[in-house]
Amino acid sequence: MQEFNPETSGEMQNAPPLTEAQAIANLTHPDLSLRYYAAWWLGKFQIRTETAVTALIAALEDEADRTELGGYPLRRNAARALGKIGDLRAVPGLLRCLDCTDFYVREAAAQSLGMLGDPVSIPALMQLLNGGLAAAVQVPGQPHLTQPYEAVMEALGSLQAREAISQIEPFLEHPVERVQYSAARAMYQLTEDSAYGERLVQALAGKDIQLRRIALSDLGAIGYLPAADAIASSAAENSFKLIALKGLLEHQLSPDKPDTLNDAAIKVMHLMDTLL
């Protein structure tokens, strides 16, 4: 079970447009729904001004928007937004969020720290893996594990935290398959061993469509080129396959020569064409 996603919410998509000044002001509006939407809006449109970033960092400490179960919806959206905006000033606040009692705040913070790419985040993220598989169990009465292990391992992979390999590797044997996939994704990023990429390719043949979608996303994220044909022929919606292939393509493009295509990039583009 996943948390409500504002990106796909019809309510969010149909909400009235804002200006930057309105969104920043709404972060402290008495109407909590307006606060939540304002944080989403600032992240969606990647508003990078100092005022916006400062306001979102302050929202990471918000106490007003709290659910009956103790969650912090505004903090979650603020953490997500700061990752999309990409301002390293958010790192200290996001690191503090890793100690929040709200699982989804910790998850959003880990995801954003991975996006921001500051290696100073590595020790705190590794700490969430303490206890290994024995600690990585489902919280009674909740749909999630004790820690956001998937987000943490994916962040460590993005951060090239090779010192975390010994902590991540045991999660390849976790009983929850999506956790295994996150471990394989991170291990490939940290070792470049194709065995981990092939584990994700094998997952494309699984019976659960949601797990196939997750594997597609992971393959795209790591740019595992040998998976191109398997991605294109997998039993999933073309939209998910196209996103995965786009990830492969982006890994083939040179930052110095973005207009130059190698043979691998051309092959991936041809596969994408067949899905359109």
Protein Blocks (a to p, Z undefined) as FASTA:
>chain_A
ZZddfklgmklmmpccddfklmmmmmmgfblklmmmmmmmmmmnopabfklmmmmmmmmm
pcklccfkopafklmmmmmmmmmnopaklmmmmmmmmmpfblklmmmmmmmmmmnopakl
mmmmmmmmgoijmlmccdehiabdfbdfklmmmmmmmnopaklmmmmmmmmmgfblklmm
mmmmmmmmmnopaklmmmmmmmmmpmblklmmmmmmmmmmnopaklmmmmmmpccdfklm
mmmmmmmmmmmpcfklmmbccfklmmmmmmmmmmZZ
